Amino acid sequence: MVDATPGKKPGPKKFMLVNRRAPHGTIYALEALEVVLIAATFDQDVSLAFLDDGVYALAKGQKTTGIEVKNFSPTFRALDDYDVNKLYVERESLQKRGLDADSLLVPVQVLDAKQLGELMAQQDVVLSF
């Protein structure tokens, strides 16, 4: 329910963007990053979750010259400048791909699938890319 008290501004919405796809070959991962930056600019409570092949978006050492696309992964380091510091990665997705938190570009909170599902249920808006 929205509080319609005159003169009272509504609080920020809780947005979670879920990145499930590999960072290159489609525009989804880059689009998710752009939406996060836009939402943060408007002072929304923004978080990012990485599942499935989406965990590759945060992997260190990405080299994209062979596929002739720009490597946008270093942009994730700028999220802290936008006060976006709620980054979550599904443990099972990391393990299945031979990664761990130390192999990622930025600090993340690693959660199991159940914990991540519970966190998603607490959001006002969940967008999946």
N, CA, C and O atoms as a Tinker XYZ file with bonds, in Angstrom:
   516  protein
     1  N      0.846000   -1.169000    0.000000    73     2
     2  CA     0.000000    0.000000    0.000000    64     1     3
     3  C      0.895000    1.236000    0.000000    63     2     4     5
     4  O      1.895000    1.279000    0.715000    81     3
     5  N      0.543000    2.224000   -0.787000    73     3     6
     6  CA     1.310000    3.461000   -0.897000    64     5     7
     7  C      0.782000    4.463000    0.105000    63     6     8     9
     8  O     -0.428000    4.670000    0.197000    81     7
     9  N      1.674000    5.089000    0.857000    73     7    10
    10  CA     1.294000    6.136000    1.792000    64     9    11
    11  C      1.076000    7.420000    1.007000    63    10    12    13
    12  O      2.014000    7.949000    0.411000    81    11
    13  N     -0.148000    7.925000    1.002000    73    11    14
    14  CA    -0.490000    9.124000    0.224000    64    13    15
    15  C     -0.538000   10.366000    1.098000    63    14    16    17
    16  O     -1.254000   11.314000    0.775000    81    15
    17  N      0.199000   10.382000    2.183000    73    15    18
    18  CA     0.230000   11.543000    3.055000    64    17    19
    19  C      0.753000   12.741000    2.284000    63    18    20    21
    20  O      1.837000   12.680000    1.704000    81    19
    21  N     -0.018000   13.849000    2.271000    73    19    22
    22  CA     0.430000   15.040000    1.536000    64    21    23
    23  C      1.796000   15.514000    2.025000    63    22    24    25
    24  O      2.058000   15.585000    3.226000    81    23
    25  N      2.652000   15.835000    1.065000    73    23    26
    26  CA     3.980000   16.353000    1.394000    64    25    27
    27  C      5.002000   15.291000    1.731000    63    26    28    29
    28  O      6.184000   15.600000    1.882000    81    27
    29  N      4.581000   14.061000    1.850000    73    27    30
    30  CA     5.523000   12.983000    2.192000    64    29    31
    31  C      5.949000   12.268000    0.921000    63    30    32    33
    32  O      5.116000   11.765000    0.168000    81    31
    33  N      7.239000   12.231000    0.696000    73    31    34
    34  CA     7.770000   11.537000   -0.474000    64    33    35
    35  C      7.849000   10.048000   -0.188000    63    34    36    37
    36  O      8.242000    9.647000    0.908000    81    35
    37  N      7.477000    9.223000   -1.162000    73    35    38
    38  CA     7.626000    7.778000   -0.958000    64    37    39
    39  C      9.104000    7.406000   -0.860000    63    38    40    41
    40  O      9.956000    8.040000   -1.482000    81    39
    41  N      9.393000    6.388000   -0.084000    73    39    42
    42  CA    10.773000    5.937000    0.064000    64    41    43
    43  C     11.248000    5.212000   -1.182000    63    42    44    45
    44  O     10.461000    4.912000   -2.080000    81    43
    45  N     12.536000    4.938000   -1.225000    73    43    46
    46  CA    13.074000    4.237000   -2.399000    64    45    47
    47  C     12.533000    2.815000   -2.491000    63    46    48    49
    48  O     12.277000    2.164000   -1.478000    81    47
    49  N     12.368000    2.356000   -3.703000    73    47    50
    50  CA    11.959000    0.976000   -3.938000    64    49    51
    51  C     13.193000    0.089000   -3.911000    63    50    52    53
    52  O     14.303000    0.527000   -4.214000    81    51
    53  N     12.978000   -1.151000   -3.547000    73    51    54
    54  CA    14.056000   -2.132000   -3.533000    64    53    55
    55  C     14.054000   -2.854000   -4.877000    63    54    56    57
    56  O     13.148000   -3.630000   -5.182000    81    55
    57  N     15.087000   -2.583000   -5.671000    73    55    58
    58  CA    15.242000   -3.197000   -6.987000    64    57    59
    59  C     16.338000   -4.246000   -6.935000    63    58    60    61
    60  O     17.425000   -3.988000   -6.420000    81    59
    61  N     16.060000   -5.417000   -7.462000    73    59    62
    62  CA    17.114000   -6.410000   -7.647000    64    61    63
    63  C     17.148000   -6.766000   -9.126000    63    62    64    65
    64  O     16.135000   -7.128000   -9.725000    81    63
    65  N     18.327000   -6.655000   -9.687000    73    63    66
    66  CA    18.526000   -7.074000  -11.066000    64    65    67
    67  C     19.271000   -8.395000  -11.034000    63    66    68    69
    68  O     20.299000   -8.533000  -10.371000    81    67
    69  N     18.739000   -9.353000  -11.752000    73    67    70
    70  CA    19.295000  -10.700000  -11.752000    64    69    71
    71  C     19.941000  -10.945000  -13.104000    63    70    72    73
    72  O     19.282000  -10.904000  -14.143000    81    71
    73  N     21.231000  -11.197000  -13.072000    73    71    74
    74  CA    21.985000  -11.447000  -14.293000    64    73    75
    75  C     22.223000  -12.950000  -14.404000    63    74    76    77
    76  O     22.950000  -13.530000  -13.599000    81    75
    77  N     21.604000  -13.579000  -15.410000    73    75    78
    78  CA    21.691000  -15.032000  -15.589000    64    77    79
    79  C     22.472000  -15.445000  -16.830000    63    78    80    81
    80  O     22.744000  -16.631000  -17.020000    81    79
    81  N     22.835000  -14.494000  -17.671000    73    79    82
    82  CA    23.447000  -14.844000  -18.961000    64    81    83
    83  C     24.912000  -14.431000  -19.013000    63    82    84    85
    84  O     25.349000  -13.512000  -18.321000    81    83
    85  N     25.642000  -15.130000  -19.844000    73    83    86
    86  CA    27.066000  -14.817000  -20.039000    64    85    87
    87  C     27.210000  -13.362000  -20.494000    63    86    88    89
    88  O     26.310000  -12.815000  -21.131000    81    87
    89  N     28.332000  -12.746000  -20.169000    73    87    90
    90  CA    28.481000  -11.318000  -20.442000    64    89    91
    91  C     28.641000  -10.943000  -21.906000    63    90    92    93
    92  O     28.446000   -9.780000  -22.259000    81    91
    93  N     28.982000  -11.869000  -22.748000    73    91    94
    94  CA    29.229000  -11.528000  -24.151000    64    93    95
    95  C     28.420000  -12.455000  -25.053000    63    94    96    97
    96  O     28.124000  -13.593000  -24.690000    81    95
    97  N     28.074000  -11.959000  -26.214000    73    95    98
    98  CA    27.269000  -12.742000  -27.144000    64    97    99
    99  C     25.832000  -12.255000  -27.193000    63    98   100   101
   100  O     25.126000  -12.490000  -28.174000    81    99
   101  N     25.396000  -11.576000  -26.136000    73    99   102
   102  CA    24.080000  -10.927000  -26.101000    64   101   103
   103  C     24.267000   -9.580000  -25.403000    63   102   104   105
   104  O     25.343000   -9.285000  -24.885000    81   103
   105  N     23.224000   -8.778000  -25.395000    73   103   106
   106  CA    23.320000   -7.470000  -24.735000    64   105   107
   107  C     22.806000   -7.502000  -23.299000    63   106   108   109
   108  O     22.858000   -6.483000  -22.610000    81   107
   109  N     22.316000   -8.637000  -22.836000    73   107   110
   110  CA    21.638000   -8.690000  -21.546000    64   109   111
   111  C     22.503000   -8.243000  -20.365000    63   110   112   113
   112  O     22.046000   -7.449000  -19.543000    81   111
   113  N     23.704000   -8.720000  -20.264000    73   111   114
   114  CA    24.551000   -8.366000  -19.120000    64   113   115
   115  C     24.878000   -6.878000  -19.112000    63   114   116   117
   116  O     24.850000   -6.243000  -18.057000    81   115
   117  N     25.183000   -6.326000  -20.260000    73   115   118
   118  CA    25.464000   -4.887000  -20.344000    64   117   119
   119  C     24.207000   -4.082000  -20.034000    63   118   120   121
   120  O     24.282000   -3.067000  -19.341000    81   119
   121  N     23.066000   -4.515000  -20.531000    73   119   122
   122  CA    21.807000   -3.815000  -20.248000    64   121   123
   123  C     21.502000   -3.840000  -18.749000    63   122   124   125
   124  O     21.055000   -2.835000  -18.197000    81   123
   125  N     21.734000   -4.958000  -18.097000    73   123   126
   126  CA    21.504000   -5.048000  -16.651000    64   125   127
   127  C     22.381000   -4.036000  -15.918000    63   126   128   129
   128  O     21.913000   -3.356000  -15.006000    81   127
   129  N     23.629000   -3.935000  -16.306000    73   127   130
   130  CA    24.539000   -2.983000  -15.688000    64   129   131
   131  C     24.046000   -1.552000  -15.894000    63   130   132   133
   132  O     24.085000   -0.744000  -14.966000    81   131
   133  N     23.591000   -1.241000  -17.079000    73   131   134
   134  CA    23.085000    0.109000  -17.357000    64   133   135
   135  C     21.838000    0.418000  -16.531000    63   134   136   137
   136  O     21.700000    1.530000  -16.022000    81   135
   137  N     20.937000   -0.537000  -16.390000    73   135   138
   138  CA    19.732000   -0.327000  -15.588000    64   137   139
   139  C     20.096000   -0.094000  -14.128000    63   138   140   141
   140  O     19.493000    0.752000  -13.467000    81   139
   141  N     21.069000   -0.831000  -13.621000    73   139   142
   142  CA    21.520000   -0.642000  -12.236000    64   141   143
   143  C     22.030000    0.784000  -12.042000    63   142   144   145
   144  O     21.675000    1.446000  -11.067000    81   143
   145  N     22.848000    1.245000  -12.954000    73   143   146
   146  CA    23.404000    2.597000  -12.828000    64   145   147
   147  C     22.305000    3.653000  -12.894000    63   146   148   149
   148  O     22.347000    4.637000  -12.155000    81   147
   149  N     21.335000    3.461000  -13.761000    73   147   150
   150  CA    20.224000    4.419000  -13.869000    64   149   151
   151  C     19.397000    4.420000  -12.579000    63   150   152   153
   152  O     19.088000    5.485000  -12.044000    81   151
   153  N     19.041000    3.248000  -12.086000    73   151   154
   154  CA    18.243000    3.161000  -10.860000    64   153   155
   155  C     18.981000    3.789000   -9.681000    63   154   156   157
   156  O     18.376000    4.479000   -8.861000    81   155
   157  N     20.285000    3.550000   -9.600000    73   155   158
   158  CA    21.074000    4.120000   -8.514000    64   157   159
   159  C     21.121000    5.641000   -8.605000    63   158   160   161
   160  O     21.127000    6.325000   -7.582000    81   159
   161  N     21.153000    6.166000   -9.816000    73   159   162
   162  CA    21.160000    7.614000  -10.016000    64   161   163
   163  C     19.893000    8.247000   -9.442000    63   162   164   165
   164  O     19.915000    9.390000   -8.986000    81   163
   165  N     18.793000    7.500000   -9.469000    73   163   166
   166  CA    17.527000    8.000000   -8.938000    64   165   167
   167  C     17.301000    7.568000   -7.490000    63   166   168   169
   168  O     16.165000    7.504000   -7.021000    81   167
   169  N     18.401000    7.272000   -6.785000    73   167   170
   170  CA    18.382000    6.978000   -5.350000    64   169   171
   171  C     17.479000    5.815000   -4.958000    63   170   172   173
   172  O     16.840000    5.848000   -3.906000    81   171
   173  N     17.425000    4.803000   -5.790000    73   171   174
   174  CA    16.677000    3.602000   -5.445000    64   173   175
   175  C     17.609000    2.631000   -4.708000    63   174   176   177
   176  O     18.831000    2.725000   -4.827000    81   175
   177  N     17.042000    1.730000   -3.972000    73   175   178
   178  CA    17.786000    0.707000   -3.241000    64   177   179
   179  C     18.054000   -0.434000   -4.223000    63   178   180   181
   180  O     17.184000   -1.269000   -4.472000    81   179
   181  N     19.254000   -0.458000   -4.771000    73   179   182
   182  CA    19.567000   -1.366000   -5.872000    64   181   183
   183  C     20.519000   -2.472000   -5.428000    63   182   184   185
   184  O     21.485000   -2.236000   -4.703000    81   183
   185  N     20.217000   -3.684000   -5.886000    73   183   186
   186  CA    21.125000   -4.805000   -5.674000    64   185   187
   187  C     21.215000   -5.606000   -6.964000    63   186   188   189
   188  O     20.338000   -5.544000   -7.825000    81   187
   189  N     22.291000   -6.350000   -7.066000    73   187   190
   190  CA    22.533000   -7.183000   -8.246000    64   189   191
   191  C     22.773000   -8.612000   -7.796000    63   190   192   193
   192  O     23.490000   -8.857000   -6.826000    81   191
   193  N     22.170000   -9.550000   -8.507000    73   191   194
   194  CA    22.410000  -10.964000   -8.231000    64   193   195
   195  C     22.917000  -11.624000   -9.509000    63   194   196   197
   196  O     22.451000  -11.320000  -10.607000    81   195
   197  N     23.867000  -12.520000   -9.351000    73   195   198
   198  CA    24.471000  -13.223000  -10.479000    64   197   199
   199  C     24.266000  -14.716000  -10.280000    63   198   200   201
   200  O     24.678000  -15.296000   -9.275000    81   199
   201  N     23.611000  -15.324000  -11.275000    73   199   202
   202  CA    23.320000  -16.753000  -11.242000    64   201   203
   203  C     23.669000  -17.360000  -12.583000    63   202   204   205
   204  O     23.868000  -16.649000  -13.568000    81   203
   205  N     23.742000  -18.660000  -12.613000    73   203   206
   206  CA    23.996000  -19.389000  -13.853000    64   205   207
   207  C     25.231000  -18.791000  -14.551000    63   206   208   209
   208  O     26.219000  -18.474000  -13.889000    81   207
   209  N     25.176000  -18.634000  -15.889000    73   207   210
   210  CA    26.330000  -18.078000  -16.605000    64   209   211
   211  C     26.544000  -16.591000  -16.327000    63   210   212   213
   212  O     27.559000  -16.025000  -16.733000    81   211
   213  N     25.603000  -15.963000  -15.644000    73   211   214
   214  CA    25.771000  -14.557000  -15.265000    64   213   215
   215  C     26.972000  -14.325000  -14.363000    63   214   216   217
   216  O     27.486000  -13.208000  -14.301000    81   215
   217  N     27.432000  -15.366000  -13.657000    73   215   218
   218  CA    28.597000  -15.200000  -12.780000    64   217   219
   219  C     29.848000  -14.843000  -13.578000    63   218   220   221
   220  O     30.775000  -14.233000  -13.046000    81   219
   221  N     29.871000  -15.225000  -14.856000    73   219   222
   222  CA    31.033000  -14.897000  -15.691000    64   221   223
   223  C     31.199000  -13.395000  -15.893000    63   222   224   225
   224  O     32.300000  -12.939000  -16.200000    81   223
   225  N     30.134000  -12.620000  -15.727000    73   223   226
   226  CA    30.231000  -11.166000  -15.897000    64   225   227
   227  C     31.207000  -10.556000  -14.905000    63   226   228   229
   228  O     31.788000   -9.504000  -15.171000    81   227
   229  N     31.393000  -11.208000  -13.762000    73   227   230
   230  CA    32.286000  -10.688000  -12.727000    64   229   231
   231  C     33.660000  -11.345000  -12.711000    63   230   232   233
   232  O     34.505000  -10.988000  -11.890000    81   231
   233  N     33.890000  -12.285000  -13.590000    73   231   234
   234  CA    35.156000  -13.031000  -13.579000    64   233   235
   235  C     36.335000  -12.129000  -13.939000    63   234   236   237
   236  O     36.263000  -11.322000  -14.866000    81   235
   237  N     37.407000  -12.284000  -13.192000    73   235   238
   238  CA    38.651000  -11.566000  -13.499000    64   237   239
   239  C     39.248000  -12.103000  -14.795000    63   238   240   241
   240  O     39.006000  -13.247000  -15.180000    81   239
   241  N     40.033000  -11.257000  -15.461000    73   239   242
   242  CA    40.831000  -11.695000  -16.596000    64   241   243
   243  C     40.083000  -11.909000  -17.892000    63   242   244   245
   244  O     40.547000  -12.660000  -18.750000    81   243
   245  N     38.946000  -11.275000  -18.056000    73   243   246
   246  CA    38.214000  -11.433000  -19.313000    64   245   247
   247  C     38.971000  -10.756000  -20.451000    63   246   248   249
   248  O     39.417000   -9.615000  -20.334000    81   247
   249  N     39.099000  -11.472000  -21.525000    73   247   250
   250  CA    39.756000  -10.933000  -22.714000    64   249   251
   251  C     38.772000  -11.069000  -23.873000    63   250   252   253
   252  O     38.350000  -12.172000  -24.221000    81   251
   253  N     38.418000   -9.935000  -24.459000    73   251   254
   254  CA    37.378000   -9.946000  -25.484000    64   253   255
   255  C     37.886000   -9.569000  -26.871000    63   254   256   257
   256  O     37.089000   -9.412000  -27.797000    81   255
   257  N     39.188000   -9.422000  -27.026000    73   255   258
   258  CA    39.713000   -9.007000  -28.331000    64   257   259
   259  C     39.385000  -10.027000  -29.420000    63   258   260   261
   260  O     39.127000   -9.641000  -30.560000    81   259
   261  N     39.390000  -11.286000  -29.102000    73   259   262
   262  CA    39.118000  -12.322000  -30.090000    64   261   263
   263  C     37.682000  -12.318000  -30.601000    63   262   264   265
   264  O     37.408000  -12.796000  -31.702000    81   263
   265  N     36.776000  -11.781000  -29.805000    73   263   266
   266  CA    35.378000  -11.729000  -30.242000    64   265   267
   267  C     34.972000  -10.307000  -30.662000    63   266   268   269
   268  O     33.819000  -10.050000  -31.008000    81   267
   269  N     35.928000   -9.417000  -30.622000    73   267   270
   270  CA    35.763000   -8.042000  -31.101000    64   269   271
   271  C     34.602000   -7.297000  -30.458000    63   270   272   273
   272  O     33.822000   -6.634000  -31.141000    81   271
   273  N     34.494000   -7.412000  -29.132000    73   271   274
   274  CA    33.541000   -6.610000  -28.370000    64   273   275
   275  C     34.289000   -5.963000  -27.214000    63   274   276   277
   276  O     35.326000   -6.452000  -26.768000    81   275
   277  N     33.744000   -4.865000  -26.749000    73   275   278
   278  CA    34.379000   -4.164000  -25.631000    64   277   279
   279  C     34.140000   -4.936000  -24.337000    63   278   280   281
   280  O     33.034000   -5.413000  -24.080000    81   279
   281  N     35.171000   -5.049000  -23.544000    73   279   282
   282  CA    35.076000   -5.686000  -22.235000    64   281   283
   283  C     34.546000   -4.650000  -21.244000    63   282   284   285
   284  O     35.276000   -3.751000  -20.827000    81   283
   285  N     33.287000   -4.780000  -20.875000    73   283   286
   286  CA    32.680000   -3.819000  -19.956000    64   285   287
   287  C     32.795000   -4.244000  -18.497000    63   286   288   289
   288  O     32.362000   -3.505000  -17.612000    81   287
   289  N     33.358000   -5.397000  -18.228000    73   287   290
   290  CA    33.410000   -5.903000  -16.855000    64   289   291
   291  C     34.108000   -4.967000  -15.867000    63   290   292   293
   292  O     33.703000   -4.939000  -14.705000    81   291
   293  N     35.142000   -4.192000  -16.259000    73   291   294
   294  CA    35.731000   -3.273000  -15.282000    64   293   295
   295  C     34.746000   -2.228000  -14.751000    63   294   296   297
   296  O     34.987000   -1.633000  -13.700000    81   295
   297  N     33.646000   -2.000000  -15.463000    73   295   298
   298  CA    32.639000   -1.038000  -15.014000    64   297   299
   299  C     32.006000   -1.469000  -13.695000    63   298   300   301
   300  O     31.525000   -0.623000  -12.941000    81   299
   301  N     31.998000   -2.761000  -13.403000    73   299   302
   302  CA    31.441000   -3.221000  -12.135000    64   301   303
   303  C     32.191000   -2.630000  -10.948000    63   302   304   305
   304  O     31.629000   -2.501000   -9.861000    81   303
   305  N     33.449000   -2.272000  -11.149000    73   303   306
   306  CA    34.218000   -1.647000  -10.062000    64   305   307
   307  C     33.676000   -0.260000   -9.710000    63   306   308   309
   308  O     33.893000    0.221000   -8.599000    81   307
   309  N     32.977000    0.382000  -10.640000    73   307   310
   310  CA    32.433000    1.726000  -10.409000    64   309   311
   311  C     31.127000    1.702000   -9.624000    63   310   312   313
   312  O     30.656000    2.753000   -9.189000    81   311
   313  N     30.536000    0.537000   -9.436000    73   311   314
   314  CA    29.248000    0.474000   -8.751000    64   313   315
   315  C     29.301000    1.076000   -7.350000    63   314   316   317
   316  O     28.335000    1.693000   -6.901000    81   315
   317  N     30.405000    0.903000   -6.672000    73   315   318
   318  CA    30.544000    1.457000   -5.327000    64   317   319
   319  C     30.426000    2.984000   -5.354000    63   318   320   321
   320  O     29.925000    3.577000   -4.398000    81   319
   321  N     30.877000    3.622000   -6.425000    73   319   322
   322  CA    30.757000    5.072000   -6.563000    64   321   323
   323  C     29.298000    5.510000   -6.644000    63   322   324   325
   324  O     28.979000    6.662000   -6.347000    81   323
   325  N     28.417000    4.607000   -7.040000    73   323   326
   326  CA    26.981000    4.875000   -7.139000    64   325   327
   327  C     26.229000    4.327000   -5.918000    63   326   328   329
   328  O     25.001000    4.238000   -5.925000    81   327
   329  N     26.974000    3.965000   -4.880000    73   327   330
   330  CA    26.412000    3.370000   -3.668000    64   329   331
   331  C     25.671000    2.063000   -3.936000    63   330   332   333
   332  O     24.722000    1.717000   -3.233000    81   331
   333  N     26.114000    1.353000   -4.952000    73   331   334
   334  CA    25.573000    0.019000   -5.225000    64   333   335
   335  C     26.616000   -0.968000   -4.706000    63   334   336   337
   336  O     27.621000   -1.240000   -5.362000    81   335
   337  N     26.351000   -1.489000   -3.527000    73   335   338
   338  CA    27.314000   -2.412000   -2.933000    64   337   339
   339  C     26.663000   -3.713000   -2.477000    63   338   340   341
   340  O     27.262000   -4.495000   -1.738000    81   339
   341  N     25.443000   -3.933000   -2.923000    73   339   342
   342  CA    24.750000   -5.185000   -2.619000    64   341   343
   343  C     24.857000   -6.085000   -3.839000    63   342   344   345
   344  O     23.983000   -6.092000   -4.706000    81   343
   345  N     25.932000   -6.834000   -3.890000    73   343   346
   346  CA    26.176000   -7.761000   -4.999000    64   345   347
   347  C     26.148000   -9.176000   -4.440000    63   346   348   349
   348  O     26.867000   -9.503000   -3.496000    81   347
   349  N     25.313000   -9.999000   -5.033000    73   347   350
   350  CA    25.121000  -11.363000   -4.557000    64   349   351
   351  C     25.416000  -12.348000   -5.681000    63   350   352   353
   352  O     25.078000  -12.111000   -6.841000    81   351
   353  N     26.042000  -13.440000   -5.322000    73   351   354
   354  CA    26.344000  -14.489000   -6.293000    64   353   355
   355  C     25.875000  -15.815000   -5.703000    63   354   356   357
   356  O     26.098000  -16.112000   -4.530000    81   355
   357  N     25.225000  -16.592000   -6.545000    73   355   358
   358  CA    24.751000  -17.901000   -6.100000    64   357   359
   359  C     25.930000  -18.876000   -6.014000    63   358   360   361
   360  O     26.656000  -19.080000   -6.987000    81   359
   361  N     26.102000  -19.461000   -4.857000    73   359   362
   362  CA    27.209000  -20.384000   -4.589000    64   361   363
   363  C     27.249000  -21.545000   -5.591000    63   362   364   365
   364  O     28.309000  -21.887000   -6.113000    81   363
   365  N     26.096000  -22.138000   -5.850000    73   363   366
   366  CA    26.044000  -23.291000   -6.736000    64   365   367
   367  C     26.492000  -22.923000   -8.156000    63   366   368   369
   368  O     27.151000  -23.720000   -8.825000    81   367
   369  N     26.139000  -21.726000   -8.612000    73   367   370
   370  CA    26.543000  -21.286000   -9.952000    64   369   371
   371  C     28.055000  -21.102000  -10.024000    63   370   372   373
   372  O     28.680000  -21.468000  -11.020000    81   371
   373  N     28.641000  -20.539000   -8.976000    73   371   374
   374  CA    30.105000  -20.394000   -8.943000    64   373   375
   375  C     30.774000  -21.755000   -8.985000    63   374   376   377
   376  O     31.665000  -21.997000   -9.799000    81   375
   377  N     30.343000  -22.632000   -8.107000    73   375   378
   378  CA    30.975000  -23.952000   -7.999000    64   377   379
   379  C     30.873000  -24.732000   -9.302000    63   378   380   381
   380  O     31.840000  -25.363000   -9.729000    81   379
   381  N     29.709000  -24.691000   -9.931000    73   379   382
   382  CA    29.502000  -25.432000  -11.174000    64   381   383
   383  C     30.441000  -24.956000  -12.273000    63   382   384   385
   384  O     30.771000  -25.718000  -13.182000    81   383
   385  N     30.874000  -23.693000  -12.195000    73   383   386
   386  CA    31.734000  -23.106000  -13.228000    64   385   387
   387  C     33.192000  -23.002000  -12.782000    63   386   388   389
   388  O     34.005000  -22.362000  -13.449000    81   387
   389  N     33.518000  -23.625000  -11.667000    73   387   390
   390  CA    34.903000  -23.647000  -11.188000    64   389   391
   391  C     35.403000  -22.304000  -10.687000    63   390   392   393
   392  O     36.605000  -22.042000  -10.715000    81   391
   393  N     34.499000  -21.451000  -10.231000    73   391   394
   394  CA    34.877000  -20.131000   -9.726000    64   393   395
   395  C     34.623000  -20.049000   -8.228000    63   394   396   397
   396  O     33.910000  -20.872000   -7.655000    81   395
   397  N     35.223000  -19.036000   -7.606000    73   395   398
   398  CA    34.926000  -18.721000   -6.218000    64   397   399
   399  C     34.987000  -17.201000   -6.068000    63   398   400   401
   400  O     35.304000  -16.494000   -7.024000    81   399
   401  N     34.687000  -16.706000   -4.885000    73   399   402
   402  CA    34.628000  -15.254000   -4.660000    64   401   403
   403  C     35.960000  -14.574000   -4.974000    63   402   404   405
   404  O     35.969000  -13.421000   -5.406000    81   403
   405  N     37.079000  -15.258000   -4.769000    73   403   406
   406  CA    38.394000  -14.667000   -5.039000    64   405   407
   407  C     38.670000  -14.507000   -6.531000    63   406   408   409
   408  O     39.565000  -13.750000   -6.909000    81   407
   409  N     37.923000  -15.200000   -7.382000    73   407   410
   410  CA    38.149000  -15.100000   -8.824000    64   409   411
   411  C     37.265000  -14.028000   -9.470000    63   410   412   413
   412  O     37.184000  -13.934000  -10.695000    81   411
   413  N     36.607000  -13.227000   -8.636000    73   411   414
   414  CA    35.708000  -12.194000   -9.143000    64   413   415
   415  C     36.325000  -10.800000   -9.001000    63   414   416   417
   416  O     37.175000  -10.573000   -8.140000    81   415
   417  N     35.892000   -9.884000   -9.845000    73   415   418
   418  CA    36.436000   -8.526000   -9.902000    64   417   419
   419  C     36.123000   -7.661000   -8.685000    63   418   420   421
   420  O     36.909000   -6.791000   -8.311000    81   419
   421  N     34.989000   -7.904000   -8.083000    73   419   422
   422  CA    34.512000   -7.051000   -6.991000    64   421   423
   423  C     34.067000   -7.916000   -5.819000    63   422   424   425
   424  O     33.763000   -9.097000   -5.991000    81   423
   425  N     34.030000   -7.328000   -4.630000    73   423   426
   426  CA    33.537000   -8.087000   -3.476000    64   425   427
   427  C     32.046000   -8.408000   -3.635000    63   426   428   429
   428  O     31.257000   -7.561000   -4.055000    81   427
   429  N     31.686000   -9.622000   -3.300000    73   427   430
   430  CA    30.297000  -10.078000   -3.397000    64   429   431
   431  C     29.947000  -10.851000   -2.138000    63   430   432   433
   432  O     30.824000  -11.278000   -1.386000    81   431
   433  N     28.667000  -11.021000   -1.924000    73   431   434
   434  CA    28.203000  -11.911000   -0.877000    64   433   435
   435  C     27.738000  -13.181000   -1.578000    63   434   436   437
   436  O     26.857000  -13.135000   -2.437000    81   435
   437  N     28.320000  -14.295000   -1.216000    73   435   438
   438  CA    27.974000  -15.576000   -1.822000    64   437   439
   439  C     26.864000  -16.213000   -0.985000    63   438   440   441
   440  O     27.013000  -16.435000    0.216000    81   439
   441  N     25.747000  -16.500000   -1.658000    73   439   442
   442  CA    24.588000  -17.092000   -0.991000    64   441   443
   443  C     24.201000  -18.387000   -1.683000    63   442   444   445
   444  O     24.420000  -18.549000   -2.884000    81   443
   445  N     23.623000  -19.307000   -0.920000    73   443   446
   446  CA    23.107000  -20.500000   -1.586000    64   445   447
   447  C     21.764000  -20.157000   -2.236000    63   446   448   449
   448  O     21.219000  -19.077000   -2.009000    81   447
   449  N     21.243000  -21.065000   -3.033000    73   447   450
   450  CA    20.027000  -20.801000   -3.812000    64   449   451
   451  C     18.844000  -20.430000   -2.912000    63   450   452   453
   452  O     18.058000  -19.545000   -3.250000    81   451
   453  N     18.720000  -21.097000   -1.788000    73   451   454
   454  CA    17.601000  -20.814000   -0.876000    64   453   455
   455  C     17.712000  -19.403000   -0.310000    63   454   456   457
   456  O     16.727000  -18.665000   -0.282000    81   455
   457  N     18.902000  -19.026000    0.140000    73   455   458
   458  CA    19.099000  -17.688000    0.692000    64   457   459
   459  C     18.826000  -16.614000   -0.357000    63   458   460   461
   460  O     18.214000  -15.588000   -0.064000    81   459
   461  N     19.281000  -16.858000   -1.565000    73   459   462
   462  CA    19.075000  -15.890000   -2.640000    64   461   463
   463  C     17.584000  -15.764000   -2.968000    63   462   464   465
   464  O     17.094000  -14.661000   -3.212000    81   463
   465  N     16.878000  -16.871000   -2.975000    73   463   466
   466  CA    15.435000  -16.843000   -3.202000    64   465   467
   467  C     14.707000  -16.045000   -2.139000    63   466   468   469
   468  O     13.785000  -15.289000   -2.446000    81   467
   469  N     15.117000  -16.210000   -0.895000    73   467   470
   470  CA    14.511000  -15.452000    0.201000    64   469   471
   471  C     14.781000  -13.960000    0.051000    63   470   472   473
   472  O     13.908000  -13.136000    0.324000    81   471
   473  N     15.981000  -13.615000   -0.379000    73   471   474
   474  CA    16.331000  -12.213000   -0.605000    64   473   475
   475  C     15.504000  -11.622000   -1.750000    63   474   476   477
   476  O     15.046000  -10.482000   -1.663000    81   475
   477  N     15.319000  -12.385000   -2.805000    73   475   478
   478  CA    14.495000  -11.922000   -3.930000    64   477   479
   479  C     13.065000  -11.648000   -3.488000    63   478   480   481
   480  O     12.437000  -10.700000   -3.959000    81   479
   481  N     12.551000  -12.471000   -2.588000    73   479   482
   482  CA    11.179000  -12.307000   -2.121000    64   481   483
   483  C     10.997000  -11.011000   -1.338000    63   482   484   485
   484  O      9.869000  -10.539000   -1.201000    81   483
   485  N     12.061000  -10.429000   -0.829000    73   483   486
   486  CA    11.996000   -9.183000   -0.061000    64   485   487
   487  C     12.035000   -7.931000   -0.935000    63   486   488   489
   488  O     11.878000   -6.820000   -0.428000    81   487
   489  N     12.241000   -8.096000   -2.232000    73   487   490
   490  CA    12.383000   -6.953000   -3.140000    64   489   491
   491  C     11.018000   -6.442000   -3.603000    63   490   492   493
   492  O     10.047000   -7.196000   -3.663000    81   491
   493  N     10.963000   -5.150000   -3.929000    73   491   494
   494  CA     9.767000   -4.586000   -4.549000    64   493   495
   495  C      9.721000   -4.921000   -6.040000    63   494   496   497
   496  O      8.656000   -5.184000   -6.599000    81   495
   497  N     10.894000   -4.905000   -6.670000    73   495   498
   498  CA    10.993000   -5.147000   -8.105000    64   497   499
   499  C     12.166000   -6.085000   -8.357000    63   498   500   501
   500  O     13.267000   -5.852000   -7.857000    81   499
   501  N     11.938000   -7.151000   -9.133000    73   499   502
   502  CA    13.008000   -8.052000   -9.550000    64   501   503
   503  C     12.968000   -8.097000  -11.080000    63   502   504   505
   504  O     11.955000   -8.457000  -11.681000    81   503
   505  N     14.085000   -7.727000  -11.688000    73   503   506
   506  CA    14.211000   -7.769000  -13.146000    64   505   507
   507  C     15.273000   -8.784000  -13.506000    63   506   508   509
   508  O     16.387000   -8.737000  -12.984000    81   507
   509  N     14.937000   -9.695000  -14.390000    73   507   510
   510  CA    15.872000  -10.740000  -14.784000    64   509   511
   511  C     16.396000  -10.469000  -16.196000    63   510   512   513
   512  O     15.632000  -10.181000  -17.117000    81   511
   513  N     17.714000  -10.569000  -16.339000    73   511   514
   514  CA    18.368000  -10.355000  -17.628000    64   513   515
   515  C     19.083000  -11.624000  -18.035000    63   514   516
   516  O     19.705000  -11.668000  -19.097000    81   515
